[in-house]
Amino acid sequence: MLLQDLVATSAAVAATRSRREKTRLVAEALGRAAPDERPLVASYLAGRLAQRRTGLGWRSLRELPAPAPDEAASLAVADVDAAFAAMSRLTGAGSTGARARSASDLFGAATESEQRWLRAVVLGEVRQGASDAILAEALAAASGQPLTQVRRAAMLAGGVPPVVDAAFAGELGGIGLEVGRPVLPMLASSATDLASAWAKLDRPVLAVDTKLDGIRIQVHRDGDTVTVATRSLDDITDRLPEVVAAVRALPSERLVLDGEALLLGPDRRPRPFQETAARTAQHRTDDGVRVAPYFFDLLHVDGVDLLDRPAHERWRRLAGLVPEELVVPRWQGGDPATAAAFADAALASGHEGVVVKDPEAPYAAGRRGSAWIKVKPVHTLDLVVLAVERGSGRRRGWLSNIHLGARDGDGFVMLGKTFKGMTDALLAWQTERFRELEVSDDGWVVTVRPEQVVEIAFDGVQRSTRYPGGVALRFARVVRYRDDKTAAEADTVQTVQALLQL
């Protein structure tokens, strides 16, 4: 398949809001692809490279070579994959220069629309609305296999692309949980408070887990072989020897555990998420810093799959296998007041919040359902819009991604960007509003007069060397624009920096 055909499909998917039409477009593309390129096409249509890392980033892609003319489009998806695979293998002296030359060759052979798509997929910024759920539906339609089987196989194989060949071959039934192969993790939906979560689950007995602000880990043990994977299924085994040692000490030869890993300070309180993320991103293990594992679920033990068993059975087996100090604190009962006291204590201990769980639910790998509901405090700030970027995909023609600034003396300092929380009506409004405030336009970023205040919700603050204020917001999203406030009333960068201590 030519890259231009895939890019055209991606653009068509982004241009429609119809789930049925998105599914049809992706299914048709999978049907047109050659058998040996279907998994790759599936991955690209989901907006992801087949390679976890390429060594390319936004800095290296700021300046691109002149694009090839549209009539000379010749790149095949297999050529693109081969180029990125070669870049991902480059290491050592001279690798930076070699990667830059390879990237220049690849982008130089791409047309303008192909260049935009390639840049977006490298940076994880393909915005087309083709979720994994739509990809699964499209694969079911293209292969003629039941959607339930496609979903189940994808959960157990770590995604839809790995099961594409099996779907077309009619062999999905042979895919099951395999110790050593990470499955997609079960995810939680959200509620604004504990009472709302309690009402949604509507069970006489519920469980409330402490929500640790670490990194999600899934640990597989097969004899002496232990594998530690992240939520995105990256293998980080060699970075967490303390987790490997803890699991090897358990009285089981084959198991699959779900949990979190985080740094603890000398006072045993959790350190900020960014410190945990930085430590687990390093290959050094001789720095004296240790990451503590905490487990909250057991998916397999000594030949017995537990995915479809009720949660209370999985938890009972977990408690009999893992020492109490390595188990996420959990309360179970039917009294909302006692549950609230447990949640308050979790927050007072420095944790992120709680997760309310249905004790009767199976483990729904890869799904964000109603059996787990996370509850955590939501912070808000009143910030000022400093600039705004042109939208792409379905947001083409609108101004979308806003640059957020806090007051700093007589000026403003940037804290990050967000495009989340924006409805079509809000996008239309802000496009008109920011054109009124426009100071300059470089073709991508529109710099505006710092006058418009926006209320931003976020989950936390982390240190950042990317922004001049030294901090950045985690999971920032728009709540509303504040026409009742002036820029002089916006929050200061000192206020944001103080949140690092919370």
N, C-alpha and C positions, 0 to 999 in steps of 0.2 A: 504494500500500500504506500502511495506517495504521501509525504508529510502534508502537502497542500490539501489533500482530501480529508485528512484527519483534522487539520486546522479549520477547514470549512465546516466540518461536523461540529467541532467544539464551539465555533461561533454561532451556528444554528441552535445548538443546545442552550447557549447563553442568552439567545435572543427570545426564547419562548418561556413563558411562565407555566405552561401546561406540563404537568408531570407525565401525562400519557404521551405527549409529543416528545419530550426529552427521552423517555424510554424507547420510543419507536426509532428515533434518530440513532441512539447508541446501538440498539439491536441491529439496525441495518448496517451500521459500520462493522460490527462484529461479524455479520454474515458475509460482508464483502471481503474481509481480511483473509489472507491465505492461512491455512491451518497452523503453519509454524510461526506466524506472527500474531495470532489472536491474543495470547496473554499480554504481549507488549502493547497492542492496541487498546486492550482493556485498561491497562495501567495508565496509558497516556490519556484516555478519555475520562479517567477519574482525576486527571490533573497531577499525576505523580510520575516521576522517573522510576525506572526499574532499579536504579542504583540508590542506595541510602545516602551516599555522599559523593560529590564530584570534586570538591575543592573550590568550586566557583561560588561567588557571593555577589552581593549587590555592588560592592566597590569594583570588582573585576568586570562587571557588565555595564558600567556607567557609560562607557564609550564603545560603540559597536562599529564594525566595518560597514561600508556601503552595502546595502542589500542587493541581491540579484534581481534582475527584472522578473516580473510575474510570468512572462512567457518562457522564461528559462528555468522554471521550477523543476527540479530533478531529484531533490532529496527524498529518499525512502525512509520509512520509520526504522527499518533495520539499520540503515546507515547512521541515523541519529543515535540509536542505542549503542552501536559499536563505538561511536566517538565518545559518548559519555562514559562507557565502560573503560575505555583506554585512559581517559582523564582520571577516573576513580582509582586506577592502579598506580598512578604516578606518585613516587615518594622520593625523599632524599634530595641531595644537591641538584640544582637545576630543574627540579620538578615544577616550580612556580612558572618559570619561563616557558617550559614545554607545555604546561597546561594552558597558558595564555595563547600560545601559538595554535594549539589544537582548537581552542574556543574560537579564535579569530577565523580559522579555516572553516569551521562548522557554520558560524554565523554569517560568514562571507558568502557561503553557498546557499543561504536561505533568502527567500523573498522578504519583503517588509512585514507582511502579516505573519510569516513563519518566524521571523526574528522576534516579533512581539510575543508570540506564543512560547517560543523556546525560552526567552528570558523569564516569562511568567512561571513556567513549569520548573525552571531551575530554582527560582526564589520561593516556590510554593504559593504563588499568587494567581493561579488559574481560577477565575471566578465565573463559573458557568452553571452552577446549580446541579451538577451531575454527582450526587452523593453516592456512597457505597450502596445505599438502598436501591437507588435507580439503576446502578450498574448491575446489581443482582437481578432485578426485574428484567433488565435488557438481556442478560445472559440466559435467563429462563426462556424468554421469548425467542431468542435466536437459536437456542439449542433444542427447544421443545421439551425441556425437562421441568418438572414441578418446581415452583418457586420455593416451597418449603425445603426441598432437598438442596437447592442451590444455596439458600441461606444457611442451612445447617452445615453444609460442607465448607462454605466460606468461613464461618465462625471457627471451625476446627482446623482449617488449613492456614489461617492467618490472613484471610482476605479473599476477594473475588478472583483476581488474576491467577492465583495458583490453582484454581479449580476449573478454569476455562476449558482446558483440554479434556478433563474428566467429564465435564458437562456435555461437550459435543460427542464424546465417545459413549455416553450413557453409563458412566461408571462412578457416579457420585456416591452411590451406596457404599462403596469401598473406602470412603474417607471417614476416619474416626479420630478420636483423640489419640495422639501419639506422644508418649513421653519423650521429651527432647525437642519437640516442635511446638513453639508457642502458639497459643490460640488467642483470638481477639478477646480482650478483657471485657467483662460485663461493666456497664457504665451506669451512672446515676442521673436521674432527672433532678430538677431543682425545685425548692419551695422557699418562700420568703421567711417563713418561721416554722417552729416546731409544731405548732397547732395545725397549720395547713398541711404539713407532711403527715401528721397523725390522721387527719380527716381523710386524706387521699387514700391511704392504705386501708383504713377502716377494718382493722383486725382486733380481736380481743386482747391479743398478746403481740407486742412488737419488740424489735431489737433496736438499740441505738448504739452505733459505733462512734468512737472518737475519730474525727477526720484529721489525719496527720498531714501536715504540709510538707510532704517529701516527694519522692518520685515513685511512681507505680512500678512495682517489680513483679514478675512472674518467674518462679524458680522451678526448674525441672531437675530431678535427680534420677539417674539410672546407674545404680552401683556407685562407683567412685566419680562418675562423670556428672558434674553439676553445671547447669546452664542458667544464667540470669539474663532475662530480657526486659526491656522497657515497655511502656504502654504502646509505643509505636513498633514494637517487636525487634528493636535493635539489640544485638548481643553485647552486653557490657560485663560479661563474666570476669574478664581479667582486671576490671577496675574495682571489683568488690570482693576481695579475698575473704573479708570478714563474714560476708553473707554466705559464701561458699563453705567456709569452715563451720558456720552455725548449722547449715543444712546437712552437711556430712555427719554431724554429731547426732542427728536424729535417728531413732530406732526404726528406720524404714529404708529399703533399698531402692524402691521406685515410688516417686511421688511428684505431684505438681501442686505448688503453693501459690497463692495470690496474696500480695501485700504491698507494703511501702518500705522505702529505705530513706532514712534522714539522719542528718547530723544533730548531735546533742551537745549542748555546752557543758561546762564543768558543773553547772547547777542542775544538770539533767533536763533542762528546758530545751525545746527544739530551737535550732538556729534558723535564720531566715531561709526561705526556699532557695534563693539564689546561691547561697553557700553550699547547700546540698547539691544543686544542679552543677555548680562549678566543680565540686569534688568528684562527682560521678562522671564528669566529662573528661577527667584526667586519667592517664594511664599510670601515673605514679602511685605507688602504694606504700612508699617509705617515708611519708611526710608526717607520720605520727597522728594523723587525723583518721578517725574511724567512723564508719557509717553503720548505724544500728538497723537491723531488719525487724520489721513487725508484720505479722501475718494475720489475715482476717478470713481466709477461705482456703479450702482444700478440695482440689478438683479430681485428684487420683491418688490412690495409695495401694501399693503392692498388688497391682493387677485389677483393681476395682475402680471403674470410672464412677465419679460421683456427680457429674454435671446435672443429671436429671433427678437426683435425689433432693428432697426438701432441704432448705438451708440449715434447719436445726440439726439435721443428721450430719451434714458436712461440718458444722461447728462443733458438734460433740466429738467427732473423730479428730478434728483439729486439736481440741483441748487435750485429748488423750495422747497426742503425738508430739506437740510443740510445747516447750516450757512456757509457763505463764508469762514470764518476763519478755517473751518474744511474740506474744499475742496482742493484737490491738485491743485496748480496753473496750469492753462491751457491757451494756446494761440490757436486760430483758425483763419485760413485765407488762402490766396493763394499766398503770397509773400515770397519766400525762404529767402530773405535778412532779413525781419522782424522776420521770424522764427529763423534765425541764431542769431539775437540779443537777442531774448528770451532765447535761449539755452546758450549763453555766460553769461547772467545774472544769470541763474540757477547755473552754475558752480561757478560764482563769489560769490554766496551766500552760497557756501559750500556744494551744493548738488552733487549727483553722476553723473548726466547727464540728458538726456531727453528720452522720449518715443514718437515716431511719430505714430499717430493712424489714421485709416480710419474712418471718421464719419458715413459711411454707413454700417459698418460691424456689424453683430450680435455678441453676446458674445459666443465665441467658448470655452466652459469650457473644461479644461484639454488638450487643444491643443496649440502647439507652431506654429502659422501660420504666414501669411504675413500681417495681418491686424494691428499688433502692432510690431514696430521695435525699439529696444532700441539702443541708441547711447551714449557712454560714453568714456572718454579718456582711452587709454590703456598705462600703464606704462611698461617699460622694464628695466631689469637689466642684467648685465653680471656676472654670478656666477660660482662657481667651483663645480664640482661633487666630493663628498666625499665618496660615497658608492652607491651601486645599488642592488636592490632586484631581486630575481628570479621571473619570470613571472608565472602566473597561468592561467588556462582555455585556451583560444585560444593563450595566450602568453607563454604557457609552452615551455621550451627549450630556451627562450630568457632571457636576463637580461632587466628588465623593469623599475620599480619604482626607480627614481634617488633621492639621498639625496643632497640637495642644500646647499652650503656654501658661506658665504661672508668673505672677508678678515678682519682680526682682529689682528692688529699688525703684528707679524711674522707668525701667524697661520690663521686658518679659523674657523668660527663658523656656526653651522647648522641653517638654517631658515625654513626647511620643506622638503617635498617630492612632487614629481609629476610623473604621468605616462601619462599625457594628451599631446596631440599634436604629438604623435609618430606614424608614418606610419610603415608598415611592413619593408620597406627598412631601415628606421632609426633604428628600433629595431635590425635588423640584423647587421647594422654597429656598433651600440653602444655595442652590445654583444661582438663582436670581439675586439673593442677598449678597453673596460673595463677589458677584460681578460688580455690584454697587460699591464694594469696598476694595476693589482690585487696585493694586499698586503696580504690579508687573506680572507678566505671563511668559514663561520660557517654553511654552508648548506642552508642558506636562504639569508643572507646579504653578499655581496662581498665588502669588504673595498678596496678602490683604492688609488693610489697616487694622491694627489690633484693637478692635472695638466690640466685636460680638462675643458675648459671654455664653458659654454652654455648660450645662450641668452634666458631669461625667460620673458614672458609677464604675467602680473598679474593685478588684479582689485583694489588692495589696500593692506595696511599693517595693521596688528592688533597686539596688545600686546599678548604675549604668555609666560606662565610659563613652557611650555613643552620643549622649545628650549633654549639653554644657551644664545643666543643673546637677549632674551626677546621679540622678535618680530617674526611674521610669515607672509607669503604671502597668500593673498586670491586669490583663483582660478588661481593658477600658472599653466602655460603650456609652453611647449618647442616651441620656434620659430626656432632656428637653433643652431648648434654647431659652435663655433668660433675657428677655427684653426689659425686665424690671430691674436689671442690674447694669451698672457701668463697668468698664474694664478696671477702673480704680478700686472696685469692690471685689475683684476676683481674689482667689486664695493666693498666698505667697509661696514661693519655692521653699521657704523655711518651714511652712506648715507641712508641706509634702515631705520634706526631709525628716521632720520629726516623727512621721509615721513609720519610719524604718525602725524605730525603737519599740513599736507596739508589738 
